[in-house]
Amino acid sequence: MFKDVMWRLSKYLNIVLKPMYKVYERWLWFQIAEGPIPKHVAIIPDGNRRWARKLGKSVMYGHDIGYIRLKEVLKWLWELGIKIITIYAMSYENCVHRSEEERRHLFNLIDQALIDLMNSNILHEKRVRVRVFGRLDMIPAGLAEKVRQVEELTKDYEDMCINVALCYGGRQEIIDAAVKMVNDVVNGRVDINDINEKLFSKYLYTSHLSGSSDEPDLVMRTSGELRLSNFLLWQIAYSELYFCDVFWPEFRKIDLWRAIRSYQMRERRFGK
């Protein structure tokens, strides 16, 4: 009874406040329209499970609505002219510790997302390159094949890029890079005196990006959590961080524009 009353009240408030929302959205747009737009935005889309539980729904429902929201957010980012988008789809810890049922559901959802991308015209219209990185040895064979297909399909595109971090952990990435580099030193392919940040970056999962100029300018995390959860630990050394209180399925265009406004108000010094 209480949930039904609250749902009806929420629906009524949405109707009443909708005109005010549009005014606020327009006001926000005027604030950010002429400011600098980040080239690379990385997203930690957190809160699907908590949002679903709040509504008395299954966590699978939360992930499904989270995917629908992700498709909307991608459109908003492209409307802003953002060139590189990195999405934290599943962490290494998710792939290890989540239940078999939830992992299977998430893998199926990501599989469907890749199919949707390949069947749409957006990749070709915008010339979007898709890259998936992480511990891909942990994903099902069918999903690995979809990854191979979408990467092959978009390998020649350079205008924009979508990166999907899957079974990904920042510490694991750095360890894997160090192991590869040590192997090259031992086998004479790299001189130990030549090792520097630029060379090390070429051993990371994100080596397809051209360098520090392509590292994330802005990292956004939803759900109110103030942590990075092992995400792009090397790449975000000088990124601007933005934490949003709303759960990912509730993320709105005004929330994105607030993040952009916050980014525009900061002075980026890159450690100088």
N, C-alpha and C positions, 0 to 999 in steps of 0.2 A: 504493500500500500504506500509506504513512505517513498520507495523508489519511483513508483508511478507518479506520485504527486511532484517529486523533484524533476522528473523527466518533462512533465507538462509545464512546470514553471520555467524550466530551461528553454523549452520550445517557444513559450510566450515571450521570454526576454530576448531571444534571438530575433524574433519578428520585430519587437519594439526597437531594439538597438541596431538593426541592420542599416538603416539610413545613416546613423551616427558612425558606424563602422566605415561606411563608404567615404564619408567626409574625412575621417581620420586617415584612411588609406591614401586618399588624395593628398592630404597635407604631408604625410610621410614621403610620398613620391617627390613632391616639390623640394623636400629637404635633401634627398639623395641624388636627384637626377643629374646634377652638374658636378657631383663629387667624384673622386677616384673610385673605380670599381676594381675589386681584386681580380687578378688573373686566375688564381687557383683557390678554390674553396674546398675544404675537406669537412666531411660531416660524420658525426657519431650520432646516428638516429636512435636514441635511447628512450625507453619507456613503453614499448609496445605491450609487454606483459603486465606491468602495473596498471596501465590504462584499461586493459581488458578485464583484469580482476576487479577494478573499481566499478565496472559496469556489470559484474557478475557473469562475464563471458570467459571462454577458454583462452589460453595464451595463444593458441593457433589463430583465433579470430583477431587477436591483437596484431599478429604478424601480417595477416592478410590485409588489414586496413592500413598497416604501416607501409606495405608495398604500394597500395593505391596512392597514399600520400607522397611516397617517394616519386612516383611518376609526375605528380603535380609540381613538386618542388623542382624537379629537373627542368620542367618547362619554365618556371619562374627564373631559375638561374640562367637559362639560355636567353630569356627575354632581356636580362641585364647585360648580356654579352660576355658572361664568364666563360673562359676558354677551357679550363681544366677543372674537373669535379672528381673528388675521391670519396668513395662511400665505404664506411666500415660495415660491411655486410655481416660478417661473423668473425669473432675473435678466435684465436687459437684455443683459448679456454672454453669458449662456447662449443667448439668441436670436440673437446675432450670431456667436459663435465655436464653438458645438457643431456636430458633423457634421450633415448634412442628415438622415441616418437617425435619429440620436438626437433631433433636434428634432421630427421627424415623430412619433416614438414618444411623446414627452412631450406633444405637442399632442393626439394621439389619447387618451392617458391622461386628460388634463384634460377633454377632450370627454366621455369616458365618466363621469368623476367628476360632471360637471354633469348628465348624464342620470340617473345614480344618485340624485343629490339630488332632482331634479324628480320622479322616480318613487317616492320614499319619502314616508312620512307625516311624517317628523321635522320638516321645514321648517314644516309647518302646525301640528303639535302644539305645537312650541316657539315658533312665530311668529318664525322666523329670517329675517332679511333677508340676502340674498347680494349682495355687490358685488365686481366684478372691476376692477382698475385697473392701469395701466401703459401701455406703448406698444402699445395694442391694434391699431394699424395694422400691426403686424408679425405678427399671428396669422392663420391661415387663415380664409377667409370663413365656412366651416361652423362653426368654433369661435366666431367672433364672433357668429353667429346664436344659438348656445346661450347665450352670455353675455347677449345681449339678452333671451332668453326667461326665463332664471332670474331676472334682475333685475326684469323686468316681473311675473313670478309672485309675487315676494316684496316688492314695493315698498312695500306698506302695513304690513308687519310691523315692529315696533319693540322687541319684547321682547329679542331677541338678534340678533347680527350675525356673519356670516362674511365676512371680506375675503380676497380672493385676489390677491396681487401677481404679475402675469404680464407677462413682458418688462419688468420694473420695474427702475428705477435711481433711487436717492435724489437723486443730482446732477442727473439729467435732469429729475426731478420739480420740483426747485427752479428750474432754468432755464426750464422750461415755465411755471411759475407766474409767474416774473419777467416773461417775455415778455407773458403775458396782462395782468398788472397795468400794465406800461408802455403797452400798447395802450389800456387803459381810461383811463389818465392823459392820453395824447395826444388821445383822443377826448372828453375832458371828462366821462367817467363817474365818475372818481375824482379827488379833490383830493389832490395830493401830500402835503399837510400832514396828511392823515387816515391815512396809511400807518403801520401798526403790526403787531405779531405776529398779533393777532386777525384783522385784515383780510387779511394775507398768507395765513393758513391757509385762507381761503376759496377761494384759487386753487390749492390743492394737490389731488392726486388723491383725498385722503382728506377732502375738504370735506364729505362726507355725515355725518361724525362731528360731534358737537355742539360740540366745542371741546377745550380742554386736558384737561378731565375725562375725555374718551374716548380720550386718547392711551395707548399701551401702558404698563401698570404693570410688566410683566415681559416680557423678551425672552429666549427660550431658543434656544441653538444646540447641536446635537449634533455628534458626530465628533471633538471635542477641539480644533477650530480656534478660536483666540482672536481673531476679527475679525468685523466686521459686514457686510462684503461689500456696501457701498453700499445697505444696507437701512434705510428709514425715517429718514434722517439728520436731518430736521427734527423728526419726531414723537417720537423717543426721547431727546430732550435730558435728560430726568430719569427715564428708565426704569431699572429694576433689571435688570442683565444676569446671565445664568446660562449657563455653558458646561459641557456634559456630555460625558464622554469616549466614550460609546458611539455607534456608528453608528446612523443613524436607523432602519433596519429592526430593530435590536435594542432599541430604546427600550421600556422597561417602565413599568408603572404606578408602581413604586417610584422610577423615575427622575423621573417627573413630580412625585411627592409630595416627593421630595428638593428639587426646584426650588422647590416651594411652601414647604417648611420654610425654605429659605434666604431666600426673600422675606420670610417672616414674622419672621425674626430681624434684619432690617435696619431702620434708622431712616431713613425717607424725609424729606429736607429740602427737596427741590425748589429747590436752590441757595441756600437761606436760611442 
